């Protein structure tokens, strides 16, 4: 009989601890609010910029930016060791438009911005390559 009582008590403790762990995980995820990242085309970006201001961020390397850039872009090399720390200097309540060479690094950078609480983060699809193609197609450049 004592043996059954010990096993029963042990099971109750295990169930209690498991429930407590689940509750803790739910409360942590509620505190870590991540805002969605929107991927937009060059045309949508141009339309946004006519109505919304905000930060235009070029996350390419200095060698890549020497090939050209979108006017008014702020440069912050994604590969800098202090990239994450540098993000903190930008206002979180303004739109952030991010581009790189083709869209891969900017997508990764956008995730970092969203994880840090930036509310409106846009990844410019196709990056600077798409921008150049669109500008050539429009007769600009």
PERASUL-V179204 format. One record per helix or strand of 2 or more residues. SS is the DSSP state (@ for helix, = for strand). FROM is the first residue (numbers start at 1). TO is the last residue. Records with the same first field share a line. If there is no record, write none. Layout:
SS->FROM-TO ; FROM-TO
This chain:
@->2-31 ; 42-51 ; 62-65 ; 83-87 ; 104-115 ; 127-137
=->37-40 ; 55-58 ; 74-75 ; 96-99 ; 121-124
